Amino acid sequence: MNEPDIEAPAIADYIADLSKELAVMARSARMDLLAYLLEMATDEAKARSRDRAEPMTPPKNGQHS
């Protein structure tokens, strides 16, 4: 498995989907803290998916981000 970066966006999407479903289950069972943590995991996974899916662009005019 030498290509983890290629699969990373798909894995992050999958984690986002699962954690969102689990958050809904936790919320319905009144496990508010667990639901909150799973929602945070969902947000993080979505962010990771976007970060990896977008191509890297070099900084303009020698500026660093």
NORMOHU-V374510 format. One record per pair of residues at least 24 apart in sequence whose C-alpha atoms are under 10 Angstrom apart, sorted by the first residue. I is the first residue (numbers start at 1). J is the second residue. D is the distance in Angstrom with one decimal. If there is no record, write none. Layout:
i,j,d
I,J,D
I,J,D
//
This chain:
i,j,d
5,52,7.6
5,53,9.6
6,52,8.4
6,53,8.9
7,49,9.9
7,52,9.4
7,53,9.8
8,48,8.2
8,49,7.1
8,51,9.9
8,52,6.9
8,53,8.5
9,45,8.8
9,46,8.7
9,47,9.6
9,48,7.0
9,49,4.3
9,50,7.2
9,51,8.2
9,52,5.7
9,53,5.8
9,54,9.5
10,49,7.1
10,52,9.5
10,53,8.9
11,45,8.6
11,48,9.6
11,49,7.9
12,42,9.0
12,44,8.6
12,45,4.9
12,46,6.5
12,47,8.5
12,48,6.3
12,49,5.1
12,50,8.9
12,52,9.1
13,42,8.9
13,45,6.6
13,46,6.3
13,47,9.4
13,48,8.6
13,49,6.0
13,50,9.1
14,42,9.7
14,45,8.5
14,46,9.4
14,49,9.5
15,41,8.2
15,42,7.1
15,44,9.5
15,45,6.3
15,46,8.5
15,49,9.6
16,40,9.7
16,41,7.1
16,42,4.4
16,43,7.2
16,44,7.9
16,45,5.2
16,46,6.0
16,47,9.4
16,48,9.6
16,49,8.8
17,42,7.3
17,45,8.9
17,46,9.0
18,42,8.1
19,43,9.3
19,45,8.8
//
